[in-house]
Amino acid sequence: MVGREYDCLANPLGAVRSTFEKAVASGSDPASFDRRDWGVSDLFREFLFDNDGLRQVPILTHSTVKWIHPNSLVRFRGMIQDMLGNEMYVGVYKNEETWNTNKFTDVSQFPMGSSPDMRLWDRQLLFCVPVPGQNSWADSTSDGSIRTYATSENEDKRPREACSVSNEVEMQDLSNEMPDSPCAKKMREGESFSPDNMTEGADSGMSMVPDFDRNDFQCLVKIYDSPESDLKLNDVFEFIGVLTFDTDVKDDKNDNHQLENCFDHDELVNMPSSKVNTRLCVLKLFKIFHDTFWFDTLSICFQVPRLHCLVHRKLSLNDMMSSSPTLEPKPDLIKGLRESLLHHLTVVLGNDELAARFMLLHLLSKVHTRVESVAVGNLSLNLTNFDKSRISVFGNRIDDAVKNLLPFCQRIPLTVEYLNTASLAPVKDYQTNRLVPGVLQCAEGSHFTIDETELQSGTLNSKGVENAQLLKDLMEFQKVDYDFKYYKMKMDADVRLLVLSEGKSNILPADIVLRFLPSSSANPVGTVDEETLNAWRWYLATLRSLPHSIGTDMQKVVEDDMVASRQADRNLGTEDFSRWLTMGRLMASSFGETCLSHEHWQMVKEMERLRKDRLK
C-alpha cells in the first residue's frame, strides 16, 4: 500500500489539497463537489481509527492552544452551546487553468484573482464550550496527548504567535498580507520570523494568543457535509479538524468601513485574496444570504480558536472516561458492583441504607421516552431532615460522591437572593446574535444537587418567581424555557435533580420524598481506588441505558397490586403508579436485567413501605 503523500497530523490541509487534485485529475467536476468530500473523510477516518492515529492528535484546551501550531490537526471535546447558522464561503475557484479549494480553511491558500469560475458553498457554525459542571476525571485534558510539532528546540519552549503558520500549508502571496501586520513587516525587512524574535514583536504590540480560563474556553467549530439533524444544541461531541486562530482581526471603524465598501455587487465576483478583505467579503456574502447573522457575531468568533471539522462523533457518558474498563455485563460482575457501590453510598449517607437504595435508583435514572408532557424514566429525589450541622457533614459527602461517580454535576445553593439574581435560563442576545447561556443549559446526563437548607423567608421579585418556575418545570417535565425575547421555547432536558432540605420542598416537587435518618456521622468514608471508581462509573453509565420490558405474567401481578393499593388508599393516583413502574425498571436495571421480575417488584414495594413509614 502506498503511503500518504502528506502528513495528516502536521499538515492536514496538504492532504486535503492532494485528494482534491487527484479528484480533479480523474475527471471529476469541481463544481459538483458541494456536498462531497472527494475522499477526504475516508482518508482521515483511516488515519484516525484504522491506523490508531487518534491518540496522536493533540487535544485543544485553554493551556495547549498556545503551543499547538495553526493548520495542524487537533481534537476538541465540548458541548454545542449555540448554533450560529450557516456561513457562505468560496468553496472552489479557478486560478488561471488550475482549480483550487478553500474548504477547511478561513483564507485562500492561493490568489483567487477575478476568475468567474467560483462556487459559493456553505458550512455550519457551532459555538462550543467545555461541558458545564464537567468533573476533572472526565476532562479530556487529563489525557496528556499533547504534541506541538515544533521545528526547533527553542520553539518547544515558547508559545506560538498568532501569525506563525506551517510553511507547507500557508502558500498565499505575501504581498497580500495586511500591510501593518507583524508578519509582513518582518518579511519586508528581510528578517526571518522565528520564535526568538517573537518576544520582541510582543513587546511592540504584537498580537499574542490570550490567556483562557479553563471553564470558559470556547471554540468555533465549522462543520462540512453533515446533515443539520446530526447535531443538536447541548449535545457533547468530539470534533477533529484543522485549527486556525488569528487574533489580529480588529472590530473597528476601518473594518466596518471596508465591509460597507464591499457591498457593491460587482465586487462579489472579484473577491481579493488578502486575509482581511477575504474575510470581510465572506461576511458580506453571509450578510446577504443570511440576514440574521451579523458582523458583530463573527468579530467575536475571530477572538476564539476555530476548528474546521473533518470528523466528528457524539460522545456518550462512557466516552467521558479516560480509562474506561473493558468489562462484560455478566450477572455476577454486575451484582458485585451493585453491592460494593450500594455499600459505599450507605457509608456516605451515615449508614442510612434505605436512603442509599433510593440514591442508587436516582443515579441510574434517565429520560427514556416522553408521553405527552411526561418524561418517563426520570426519578428526582428529595432528602429531608437536613439541619445546618447535618448539611455541613453529609452535604459535602454527597457532593464528593456524586462528583466521583458522574461526569457532569453542579450544586445550586437555593436562597431568595440566588433566585432573584441568578441567570438560569439561556437568553438570546440580538445585539451579538448569540445565545447567552444560563445555569440550566447543560448536557444530557447532568446532575444537579439543590441545597435548600439556606432558604429563608423573603420576597421574590419577578425574576425570582420566573427562576423558581424554571426549576419546577425542569423537575416535573424535564424541560427548560429558552428566552428568545419575543417568545420562549421549551427545550427537552435529561437532568437528575437531588434536593436536600429541612422539610419537604415547597418549590421543587420531587418524585421521591424521603426522610433522611443517618445513624452515625463519625464513620469516615475512606478513599476509593481509581480502578473501583472507574468500575462504578462504567456500571452507572452502562446500566442506565438498558432496554426494559414487562412480561405478560408480571403485568398481571403489577396491575393486581396497584388495584389493591388503590382500594387501601384512595389518595393514590396515576403519578404514584407511574413512579412505582419507574422504580421497577430502575431496580431491574441495577441488577443488569432488562425485564422486571417478581423479586425486583417486591423490593420496590418494600422500599415504598419503609419510605412511607418514615414520612409518618
LOGU-755870 format. One record per residue (C-alpha): residue in three letters; x, y, z. Coordinates in steps of 0.25 Angstrom, whole numbers, plus 2048, in hexadecimal, padded with zeros to 3 digits. Layout:
% LOGU-755870
AlaXYZ
...
//
This chain:
% LOGU-755870
Met800800800
Val80580E7FC
Gly807817808
Arg800824809
Glu806830801
Tyr80483A80D
Asp80583881C
Cys7F7838820
Leu7FB83C82E
Ala80484882C
Asn7FF84C81E
Pro7F084881C
Leu7EE853812
Gly7F984D809
Ala7F184080A
Val7E4847806
Arg7EB84E7FA
Ser7F18417F6
Thr7E483A7F6
Phe7DD8467EF
Glu7E88467E4
Lys7E68377E2
Ala7D78387E1
Val7D88437D6
Ala7E383C7CF
Ser7DA8307CE
Gly7D08387C6
Ser7C683C7D1
Asp7C08497D0
Pro7C48527DC
Ala7B785A7DB
Ser7AF84D7DF
Phe7B784B7EC
Asp7AE8547F5
Arg7A98487FD
Arg7B483F7FA
Asp7C283E801
Trp7C98377F5
Gly7CF82D7FF
Val7D483680A
Ser7CB830815
Asp7CF821811
Leu7DE825811
Phe7DD82B81F
Arg7D4821825
Glu7DE816820
Phe7E981E827
Leu7E2821834
Phe7DB814836
Asp7E180982D
Asn7EF80D82F
Asp7EE81183E
Gly7F182083B
Leu7E6825845
Arg7EF824851
Gln7FA82C84A
Val7F1838847
Pro7F3843852
Ile7E784885A
Leu7E3856859
Thr7E285D866
His7E486A86D
Ser7F2867870
Thr7F685F863
Val7F186A85A
Lys7FE87285C
Trp807866857
Ile7FF85F84C
His80386483E
Pro7F886A836
Asn7F386282A
Ser7F7855831
Leu7ED84A835
Val7E684B843
Arg7DA84684A
Phe7D184D853
Arg7C784885D
Gly7BB851861
Met7AC854861
Ile7A585B856
Gln7A186785D
Asp79C86F851
Met79986C843
Leu79C87983B
Gly79687482D
Asn79D873820
Glu7A987B81B
Met7AC87D80C
Tyr7BA87B806
Val7C18797F9
Gly7C286A7F8
Val7C98697EB
Tyr7CF8727E1
Lys7D88727D5
Asn7E58797D5
Glu7E987A7C6
Glu7E786C7C2
Thr7E88657D0
Trp7DD8627D9
Asn7DF8657E8
Thr7D78637F4
Asn7D586B801
Lys7CE860808
Phe7D285E817
Thr7D986C817
Asp7D687A81B
Val7DE881810
Ser7E287D802
Gln7EF876800
Phe7F187B7F2
Pro7ED8897EB
Met7DF8887E7
Gly7E08937DD
Ser7D48977D5
Ser7D088A7D0
Pro7C18887CD
Asp7C38797D0
Met7C087A7DF
Arg7B68717E6
Leu7AF8767F3
Trp7AD86B7FD
Asp7A886B80C
Arg7AD866819
Gln7A6865827
Leu7AB86D832
Leu7AB867840
Phe7AF86F84D
Cys7B5864856
Val7B9865865
Pro7BE85C870
Val7B3853875
Pro7AD85B881
Gly7B085488E
Gln7BA84A888
Asn7C2843893
Ser7D1842892
Trp7D1833890
Ala7C8835883
Asp7D084087E
Ser7D883D871
Thr7E3846875
Ser7E883B87E
Asp7EB832872
Gly7F9838871
Ser7F8837862
Ile7FF84485E
Arg809846852
Thr80D85384D
Tyr81584F840
Ala820858844
Thr82A85B839
Ser83585F843
Glu83A85D851
Asn83686C854
Glu82986A84E
Asp82685F858
Lys827869863
Arg82087585E
Pro81187885B
Arg80E87984D
Glu80A886847
Ala7FC888840
Cys80388B833
Ser80C87F833
Val808874829
Ser80D867823
Asn81686B816
Glu81085E80F
Val802864811
Glu802873811
Met805876802
Gln7FE883800
Asp80488F7F9
Leu80B896804
Ser8098A37FC
Asn7FA8A1800
Glu7FD8A180F
Met7F88AC818
Pro8018B8815
Asp8038BA824
Ser8038AC829
Pro8108A7831
Cys81289C826
Ala8128A681B
Lys81B8AF822
Lys8258A4825
Met8258A0816
Arg8278AE811
Glu8338B081A
Gly8398A3815
Glu83889D823
Ser83488E826
Phe82888C82F
Ser82D883839
Pro82A881848
Asp83688984C
Asn830896847
Met82289384C
Thr825899859
Glu82A8A6852
Gly81D8A684A
Ala8158A4856
Asp81B8B085D
Ser8188B9851
Gly8098B5851
Met8098A884A
Ser7FC8A084C
Met7FE894855
Val7F5889858
Pro7ED88E864
Asp7EC886871
Phe7E087E872
Asp7D887987E
Arg7D786A87F
Asn7C886B881
Asp7C6876876
Phe7CE87086B
Gln7C587285F
Cys7C786D851
Leu7C0870844
Val7BE86383C
Lys7BB86382D
Ile7B4857828
Tyr7B485281A
Asp7AC847813
Ser7A484381F
Pro794844820
Glu79084E82A
Ser787843831
Asp79483C835
Leu79884883E
Lys78F84D849
Leu790858854
Asn797853861
Asp79C84685A
Val7AA84385E
Phe7B3840853
Glu7C283D84F
Phe7C6845843
Ile7D384283C
Gly7D784C832
Val7E185782D
Leu7E4862837
Thr7E4871833
Phe7E687C83D
Asp7E988B839
Thr7E7896844
Asp7EB8A183A
Val7DD8A3835
Lys7D88B083B
Asp7CA8B583C
Asp7CC8C383A
Lys7C68CE831
Asn7D08CB826
Asp7CB8BD825
Asn7BD8C1825
His7C08CC81A
Gln7C78C1812
Leu7BB8B8814
Glu7B28C380F
Asn7BA8C5803
Cys7B98B6800
Phe7AA8B87FD
Asp7AB8BB7EE
His7A68AF7E6
Asp7B18AF7DC
Glu7BC8AC7E7
Leu7B48A07EC
Val7BB8987E0
Asn7C889F7E1
Met7CC89B7F0
Pro7DA89F7F4
Ser7E48957F9
Ser7E989D805
Lys7E5897812
Val7DD8A2818
Asn7D68A680B
Thr7D2898808
Arg7CC897816
Leu7C58A4815
Cys7BF89F807
Val7BB89280D
Leu7B4899818
Lys7AD8A280E
Leu7A9895806
Phe7A388F813
Lys79C89C816
Ile79589C809
Phe79188D809
His78E88C818
Asp78989981D
Thr78889482B
Phe79889382C
Trp79F8A082F
Phe7AD8A482E
Asp7AE8A683E
Thr7AC89783F
Leu7B8893836
Ser7C089E83D
Ile7BE89784A
Cys7C188A843
Phe7CE88F83E
Gln7D389084C
Val7D288184F
Pro7D8875849
Arg7D187083C
Leu7D1861838
His7CE85D82A
Cys7C884F82D
Leu7CC843825
Val7C683882E
His7BC83A83A
Arg7B5830843
Lys7AB83184E
Leu7B082D85C
Ser7A9824866
Leu7AB824875
Asn7B5818873
Asp7BD820869
Met7C082A874
Met7C882087C
Ser7D7822878
Ser7DA81387C
Ser7CC80C87A
Pro7CD7FE880
Thr7CB7F2876
Leu7C07EB87D
Glu7B57E2878
Pro7A87E487F
Lys7A77D6885
Pro79D7D3891
Asp7A87D089B
Leu7B07DC897
Ile7A47E6898
Lys79F7E08A5
Gly7AD7E28AB
Leu7AE7F08A6
Arg7A07F38AB
Glu7A37EE8B9
Ser7B07F68BA
Leu7AA8038B5
Leu79E8018BE
His7A77FF8CA
His7AF80C8C6
Leu7A28148C5
Thr79E80F8D2
Val7AB8138D9
Val7AA8218D2
Leu79B8228D8
Gly79F81F8E6
Asn79A8108E6
Asp78C8148E0
Glu78B8088D8
Leu77D80C8D3
Ala78281A8CE
Ala78E8138C7
Arg7848098BF
Phe77C8158BB
Met78981D8B7
Leu78D8118AE
Leu7808118A7
His7818208A5
Leu78F8208A0
Leu78A815895
Ser77E81D891
Lys77D824883
Val77282887A
His76F81C871
Thr763822869
Arg75982D86A
Val74A82B86B
Glu743838868
Ser749841873
Val74E83587C
Ala75D83287C
Val75D82387E
Gly76981D885
Asn76E82988E
Leu76E82789D
Ser7708348A5
Leu7748338B4
Asn77183C8C0
Leu7788388CC
Thr77283F8D8
Asn7768418E7
Phe7838498E4
Asp7878548EE
Lys79385D8ED
Ser79C8538F5
Arg7978478EC
Ile79984E8DF
Ser7A78528E2
Val7AB8448E4
Phe7A283C8DB
Gly7A08478D0
Asn7AF8478CD
Arg7B08378CE
Ile7A48368C4
Asp7AB8418BB
Asp7B88398BB
Ala7B182C8B8
Val7AA8328AC
Lys7B68398A6
Asn7BE82C8A7
Leu7B38248A0
Leu7AC82D896
Pro7B483588B
Phe7AB84188C
Cys7A5847899
Gln7A385489F
Arg79D8598AC
Ile7938658AE
Pro79286C8BB
Leu78486F8BB
Thr78187C8C2
Val7788888C0
Glu7848918BB
Tyr7888868B1
Leu77A8848AB
Asn7798938AA
Thr7868958A3
Ala78B88889C
Ser78A88688D
Leu78487988C
Ala77E87987E
Pro78687B871
Val78388986B
Lys78488D85C
Asp78D89A85B
Tyr7888A084E
Gln7948AB84E
Thr79E8A084D
Asn795895847
Arg79A88C852
Leu79388385C
Val79788786A
Pro79887A872
Gly79087887F
Val79386F88A
Leu789865885
Gln78F864877
Cys796857879
Ala79A849873
Glu79183D873
Gly794835880
Ser798841888
His795840897
Phe79084C8A0
Thr79184C8AF
Ile7888578B5
Asp78B85B8C3
Glu77E8618C8
Thr7838628D7
Glu7878708D6
Leu7798758D0
Gln77387F8DA
Ser7678878D9
Gly7678938CF
Thr7618998C3
Leu7638948B5
Asn76489E8AA
Ser75F89B89C
Lys76C895899
Gly76C88C8A5
Val75E8878A2
Glu762884894
Asn76E87D899
Ala7668758A3
Gln75D871898
Leu76886D88F
Leu76E863899
Lys76085E89C
Asp75D85B88D
Leu76B85488C
Met76884B897
Glu75A848893
Phe75B848884
Gln76A847881
Lys769854878
Val76F861879
Asp76A86E873
Tyr77487586A
Asp771884869
Phe77188A85B
Lys76B897860
Tyr75F897857
Tyr75C88985A
Lys76087D863
Met76386F85E
Lys763863867
Met76F85A865
Asp77084C869
Ala77A848874
Asp77E83C87B
Val783840889
Arg784839896
Leu77F8428A2
Leu78283F8B0
Val77C8498BB
Leu78284A8C9
Ser7788518D2
Glu7738528E1
Gly76584F8DD
Lys75E84B8D0
Ser7628558C6
Asn75685E8C2
Ile75D8638B6
Leu7628568AF
Pro75884A8B0
Ala76283E8AF
Asp75D8318AB
Ile76382B8B7
Val7628328C5
Leu76A82A8D0
Arg76D82E8DE
Phe77C82D8E0
Leu7808258EC
Pro78F8238EE
Ser79381A8FA
Ser7A18208FA
Ser7A982B8F4
Ala7B68278FB
Asn7BA81C8F1
Pro7C38218E7
Val7C081E8D8
Gly7CE81A8D5
Thr7D681A8C8
Val7D18128BC
Asp7DC80E8B2
Glu7DB8138A4
Glu7D880589E
Thr7CC8038A7
Leu7C78118A3
Asn7C880E894
Ala7C1801896
Trp7B580889D
Arg7B5813893
Trp7B4809888
Tyr7A9802890
Leu7A180F891
Ala7A3813882
Thr7A080587C
Leu794801884
Arg78C80D883
Ser78B80B874
Leu7867FD875
Pro7797FA86E
His76D7F5876
Ser7617ED875
Ile7567E787E
Gly7517D987B
Thr7437D587A
Asp7437CE887
Met7497D988E
Gln7407E3888
Lys7347DC88F
Val73C7DC89C
Val73E7EB89B
Glu7307EE898
Asp72A7E68A3
Asp7347ED8AD
Met7307FA8A8
Val7217F78A9
Ala7237F28B7
Ser72B7FE8BB
Arg7218088B6
Gln7168018BE
Ala71E8028CA
Asp7228118C8
Arg71981A8BF
Asn7238258BF
Leu72C81C8B5
Gly72B8218A7
Thr73281F899
Glu73E82789E
Asp74181D8A9
Phe73F8118A0
Ser748817895
Arg7538198A0
Trp75280A8A4
Leu753806896
Thr76080F894
Met7658098A1
Gly7637FB89C
Arg76A7FE88F
Leu776804897
Met7767F98A1
Ala7777EF895
Ser7827F788E
Ser78A7F889B
Phe78C7E989A
Gly78F7E988B
Glu7817E3888
Thr7787E887C
Cys76C7E2881
Leu7647E588E
Ser7647D9897
His75B7D58A3
Glu7677D78AC
His76A7E58A7
Trp75C7E98A9
Gln75B7E48B7
Met7687EC8BA
Val7617F98B5
Lys7557F68BD
Glu75D7F58CA
Met7658018C7
Glu7588098C5
Arg7528038D2
Leu75E8078DA
Arg75F8158D4
Lys7508188D7
Asp7538138E6
Arg75D81E8E7
Leu7548288E2
Lys74A8258ED
//
